[in-house]
Amino acid sequence: MADKNSNIVFDNRYPSVRDLREKARRRIPRFAFEYLDGGCNEDVNLHKNTAELREVELSPNYLNDNGDFTMKTELFGQVYDAPFGIAPIGLQGLMWPNAAEILAKASHKHNVPFILSTVTTSSIERVSEITEGRAWFQLYHPTEDRLRDDIIQRVESAGCPVLVVLCDVPTFGFRPRDIKNGLAMPPKMSVHNILQILGKPRWAMETLRFGQPNFETLRPYMPRNLNLNELGKFMDETFSGRLNEEKIKPIRDMWKGKLVLKGVSSEEDAEIAVRLGLDGIIVSNHGGRQLDAGESTIKPLTRIAKEFGDKVTVMMDSGIRSGPDIARTIACGASFTFLGRSFMYGVSALGKKGGNHTISLLKVQLRQVMEQVNCNNVASLANHLVRQKKF
């Protein structure tokens, strides 16, 4: 399917994220797919994220004439072509070689934001080059101020307009499949994993072409020739996921661009973000990968947007899988949305075409919802919310 007027091209064989997920499952080694697909503990919150989001209903107004439809959305002074972006994901190159660069290129082509994770497999400088300085950067908080300051200076030098500070990883999530597959820290490559690789020759050939995935942004700070045990020790000693006001304050003082806190799941944390003068928050539970006993993201999003939406830009990720999900989230009060797994399913399924395909698919789905309910701009989706339930 192609639309020459809107930069939309996608493969009709994969008209949903569910189709991309199934294709990705067949195309990459099981340990890589389970790392991408799984949550923590029993996956309760992973499934609640999407299930409870889909309880949100929208009401159409068929007889109104609202004119032209547009998905363009202004965020932090930049007008994007759609109200969604690509969330930060660690170890993207493990799931599909060169995935971070594929997605960065697609985001730039489609004029949507791409957030680079500290612990993914492409560097700040390379992604900034691809996106002409428009990529965002997500910071895992280092234990040493020196390292924190150096990373932030690199982000500033690369021209990134938005710094995203992660707050929802005070400890590693308990992920049974990753533990069995040897992808906990330190990672281990078992005989079973090697056999899985041999069964996925395209993935193996692409990995040989682009090389073993590494934490490219962190390479300048890592001792050379680390073995797997030493890598785990380095990561554990280098990063402290636990964040508080005193750790955020110097970042706010140092960073002159827009500053966003990601991982907010409560009104209390949202209030602190507002008090510290942050520009935005991303309501998120890390895709259900950290706290299985927590709420789904749509519940705190609805409350936080209502209480703080006039004081700070409120966004959301976790559980969003489709254009209708994006519409539901925005109708509940989010100014913008981010998706992670959906884009990695796309790249794992379709390789270098996966980023363009997934963005195009989401644009088509979202536009169809807007036209169906007769909503001509993203900000007006809230007018179509059926208030059937109080979250």
SULSULNOR-V670952 format. One line per field, one symbol per residue. phi: phi as a letter, one per 40 degrees, with the letter a starting at -180 (. if undefined). A space follows every 50 residues. Layout:
# SULSULNOR-V670952
phi = ???
This chain:
# SULSULNOR-V670952
phi = .abccbgbaacccbcaccccccccdcbbddccccccccbbfbgccdccdc ccccccbbbcbcccbbgcbacdbcafgbcccacabcccbcfdcccadgdc cdccccccccfbcbbccdbcbbcdcccccccfgbccbbbccccbcdcdcc ccccccccgccbbbbcbbbcacccbdcccccgbccccbbccccccccccb ccccccccccgdcbccccdcbcdcfcccccccccccccbbccbadcccdc ccccccccbbbbhcbaccccccdcccgccabbcabgggbbbccccccccc dccccccbccbacbbabggcbaddcccdcccchccabbbbddccdccccb gcccccccccdccccccccccccgbcacccdccbccccacc
